[in-house]
């Protein structure tokens, strides 16, 4: 293994931008204009303090959440709405990365035809200062109202192509100038194993964009369970957490005002779990903080107390994961189902945990939450799409 090179301290920026939900791929251009202005403004504001080496966008910044909100047919969205990586959208971001000699970390729903046809994934990607995509990986865990496919949903095909090691699901980009970067997204971070896997693969900075209410607002003064999780990830794994939240979203063009689904509360956490940048607002704003990779590396190596990975008793935990909970290969042969149908899968999982003794049933039973918005068929969606013409003029 080559000797590591010293990594100078640098500034990382997380952007929260106003989002316009798309009706087709070309609508992404409207969001790219907003993102471009935010990159110019944030770097121009912050680079008097330290060199800016990372600019991170929020989940949804490129496309919004049209597929989720309207519960659209999955195959139709894969065909009409989402991108390939690399592609024209990453090329435009790449020009900005070259202009500012910085890495851009971002998220977009994207197709992977080299893996499977008629599916799209929630992709995390990194563009280097030369403007090239040097890292891309899909989100592994979804919230129950997301329509994306995951590697676990096509597990046999994914393992056939990439193997079943943690690097196949949680790869880390290792660099000489910004350290080792891992990427997860939103619901991924609701499982402590996700950042732990990245840490075991060498991650020093972890990008985890976007979370929605009430997760971001269920505590005072702000940040909610999302911030609690990210501080825990940072403390347990000695990593920086870079967590920009999505800005207010125009779900469709007839909205008078955007809806702030995320509730703000972007933040950056240091490797001790301290908040080192925070913004209550998500309305075209930012968080920014100094990342000191050398200090993190010294902390991990010199410490005998708070660098927790060094004394994990792995054998104690391995049996815990032998019995599956969520079924794999759900969408290997079948198109992903709509929200109300997928709800039953989660309810079956809950029953499985009750039968194993992990959950204890309450004395009183009441109806649980349910999807209250019917899905749109392709025909219904085509009748609605003309609304977007006003944004395309």
Buried (B, 14 or more C-beta within 10 A) or exposed (E): EEEEEEBEEBBBBBBBBBBBBBBBBEBBBBBBEBBBEBBEBBBEEBBEEBBBBBBBBBBBBBBBBBBBBBBBBBBBBBBBBBBBBBBBBBEBBBEBBBEBEBBBBBBBBBBBEEBBEBBBBBBBBBBBBEBBBBBBBBBBBBEEBBBBBBBBBBBEBBBEEBEEEBBBBBBBBBBEBBBBBBBBBBBBBBBEBBBBBBBBBBBBBBBBBBBBBEBBBEEEEBBBBBBEBBBBBBBBBBBBBBBBBBBBBBBBBEEEEBEBBBBBBBBBBBBBBEBBBBBEBBEBBBBBBBBBBEBBBEBBEEEEEBBBEEEEEEEEEEEEEEEEEBEBBBBBEEBBBBBBEBBEEEEEBBEBEEEEEEEEEEEEEEEEEEBEEEBBBEEEBEEEEEEBEEBEE
